[in-house]
Amino acid sequence: MISLPRLYPIVDAAFFSTTDELVAFAEELHAGGCTLLQYRNKSGNARRMLEQARELRSRLPVSIKLIMNDRADLALAADFDGVHVGQDDLLPESVRKIIGPERWLGVSTHNPEQLAEADQTSADYLAIGPVFSTSSKEKPDPVIGLEGVRRARQLTRKPLVAIGGITRANAVSVIEAGADSVAVISDLLLHPRKSAEEFFRILR
């Protein structure tokens, strides 16, 4: 079974106007202690996604695990360490066939039914959320709250990532509810290195 760090930053291309800005942000997160990053780009421009992914891979140390959101093909092309898929993406087993047994596979879930189903797949870890209300998705699923995290913990022995509106102010409560790791976007955007360091200090 894989071991997840307490903090799982998501580097969302929507917040950066250039590839250099995006990579500089990721470098700051690494300087703050992050060892796992997910690259997310919902624009649908595969060429730009691959360009940014390759820049991340070449400019970050090999010790950092890089996870590609949605696109198994681009994960292979950019030599990423894994793929994370949602409920509307390729089925986990289809992704597993593409990426092979060594790379990590994560699956997003939003309710107990989806989580129980994902638990039966070859996914290495499961994500549950949104825990709190979030501004980083246009049409978020219903908020599950801390009770939703507790329920998810009872349904799987796989590593559990909580996502959605998680900040330094509420992260401890999410870990205490049973999550192994917290996925964060917005609360890392300002002063990423300092923010990451604070997360790790809080979540020891």
C-alpha positions in Angstrom: 0.0 0.0 0.0 1.3 3.5 -0.9 2.0 6.1 1.7 0.6 9.6 1.1 2.1 12.8 2.5 -0.3 14.9 4.7 -0.4 17.6 2.1 -1.4 16.9 -1.5 -1.2 20.2 -3.5 -3.1 20.6 -6.8 -1.4 22.8 -9.3 -4.3 24.1 -11.4 -3.3 25.7 -14.6 -6.4 28.0 -14.5 -4.6 30.1 -11.9 -1.5 30.9 -13.9 -1.1 32.9 -17.1 2.2 31.3 -18.2 4.0 28.0 -17.9 6.8 29.7 -16.1 4.5 31.0 -13.4 3.0 27.5 -13.0 6.4 25.8 -12.7 7.7 28.5 -10.3 4.7 27.9 -8.1 5.4 24.2 -8.1 9.1 24.9 -7.2 8.0 27.0 -4.3 5.8 24.1 -3.0 8.7 21.8 -3.3 10.8 24.2 -1.3 8.1 24.2 1.3 8.4 20.4 1.7 5.9 19.0 -0.8 6.8 15.6 -2.2 3.6 15.0 -4.2 1.9 17.3 -6.7 -1.1 16.9 -9.0 -1.2 18.9 -12.3 -4.7 19.8 -13.3 -5.7 21.6 -16.5 -9.3 21.5 -17.6 -8.9 23.7 -20.7 -8.8 20.6 -22.9 -5.8 21.8 -24.9 -3.7 18.6 -24.9 -0.7 20.3 -26.6 -0.4 22.9 -23.9 -1.0 20.4 -21.1 1.8 18.2 -22.4 4.1 21.2 -22.7 3.4 22.3 -19.1 3.7 18.7 -17.8 7.1 18.2 -19.4 8.3 21.5 -18.0 7.2 20.4 -14.5 8.9 17.0 -14.9 12.2 18.5 -16.2 12.4 21.4 -13.7 11.4 19.5 -10.5 13.5 16.9 -8.8 12.8 13.3 -9.6 12.0 12.7 -6.0 8.7 14.6 -6.4 5.8 12.4 -7.4 3.8 14.1 -10.2 0.2 13.0 -10.8 -1.7 14.0 -14.0 -5.3 14.8 -13.7 -7.6 12.9 -16.1 -5.2 12.2 -18.9 -3.4 8.8 -18.8 -1.9 9.3 -22.2 -0.3 12.6 -21.3 0.9 11.1 -18.0 2.9 8.5 -20.0 4.1 11.1 -22.5 5.4 13.4 -19.8 6.8 10.6 -17.7 4.5 11.4 -14.7 4.2 9.0 -11.7 0.5 8.5 -11.8 -3.0 9.6 -12.9 -6.0 10.9 -11.0 -9.4 10.4 -12.6 -12.9 11.7 -11.7 -16.3 10.1 -12.1 -16.7 11.3 -15.6 -13.3 10.3 -16.9 -12.0 6.9 -18.1 -12.9 4.0 -15.8 -10.1 3.2 -13.3 -9.4 -0.3 -14.8 -9.1 1.3 -18.3 -6.6 3.7 -16.9 -4.7 0.9 -15.2 -4.3 -0.9 -18.5 -2.7 2.2 -20.0 -0.4 3.2 -17.1 0.6 -0.3 -15.9 1.0 -1.6 -12.4 3.8 0.7 -11.1 2.3 4.1 -11.5 -0.2 5.5 -9.0 -3.9 5.7 -9.7 -6.2 7.9 -7.7 -10.0 8.1 -8.1 -12.3 11.0 -7.0 -15.5 10.1 -5.2 -18.3 12.2 -3.8 -20.6 9.9 -1.9 -20.5 6.5 -0.1 -21.8 4.6 -3.2 -19.0 5.9 -5.4 -16.4 5.3 -2.8 -17.4 1.7 -2.2 -17.3 1.1 -6.0 -13.9 2.7 -6.4 -12.6 0.7 -3.4 -13.1 -2.5 -5.5 -10.8 -1.2 -8.3 -7.0 -1.2 -8.5 -6.9 2.4 -7.4 -4.0 3.1 -5.1 -5.8 5.9 -3.2 -9.3 7.4 -3.1 -10.3 11.0 -2.9 -13.5 12.1 -1.1 -15.2 15.5 -1.3 -16.0 18.3 -1.4 -15.6 18.4 2.4 -16.4 22.1 2.6 -17.8 24.5 0.0 -15.2 25.2 -2.7 -14.6 27.9 -5.3 -12.3 26.0 -7.5 -14.9 24.0 -9.3 -17.7 25.5 -11.4 -20.3 22.9 -10.5 -19.2 21.2 -7.3 -20.9 18.1 -5.9 -22.8 18.5 -2.7 -20.7 19.2 0.4 -20.2 16.1 2.5 -18.8 17.7 5.7 -16.6 16.0 8.2 -19.2 13.3 8.7 -18.7 12.3 5.0 -15.0 11.9 5.6 -15.7 9.7 8.7 -18.1 7.6 6.7 -15.6 7.2 3.8 -12.9 6.1 6.3 -15.2 3.3 7.4 -15.7 2.1 3.8 -12.1 1.7 2.7 -8.7 0.7 3.9 -7.0 2.5 1.0 -5.3 5.8 1.6 -7.9 8.5 1.7 -7.5 12.1 0.4 -10.0 14.7 1.4 -10.6 17.6 -1.0 -12.8 20.7 -1.2 -12.4 24.0 0.7 -9.6 22.7 2.9 -7.5 25.4 4.6 -4.9 25.7 7.3 -7.8 26.6 9.6 -9.8 23.4 9.1 -7.2 20.8 7.9 -6.6 19.2 11.4 -10.3 18.5 11.7 -10.2 16.7 8.4 -7.3 14.5 9.3 -8.9 13.8 12.7 -12.1 12.7 10.8 -10.0 10.0 9.1 -8.3 11.4 6.0 -4.7 10.4 5.4 -4.0 13.5 3.3 -5.6 16.8 2.4 -5.7 18.1 -1.2 -5.4 21.9 -1.4 -5.6 24.4 -4.2 -6.7 27.9 -3.0 -5.0 28.1 0.4 -1.6 27.6 -1.3 -1.8 30.2 -4.0 -0.5 33.1 -1.9 3.0 32.5 -0.6 3.1 28.8 -1.6 6.3 27.9 0.2 5.3 29.5 3.5 1.8 28.1 3.2 3.0 24.6 2.6 5.4 24.8 5.5 2.5 25.9 7.8 0.3 23.0 6.6 3.1 20.5 7.4 3.6 22.1 10.8 -0.1 22.0 11.6 -0.5 18.4 10.3 2.4 16.7 12.1 
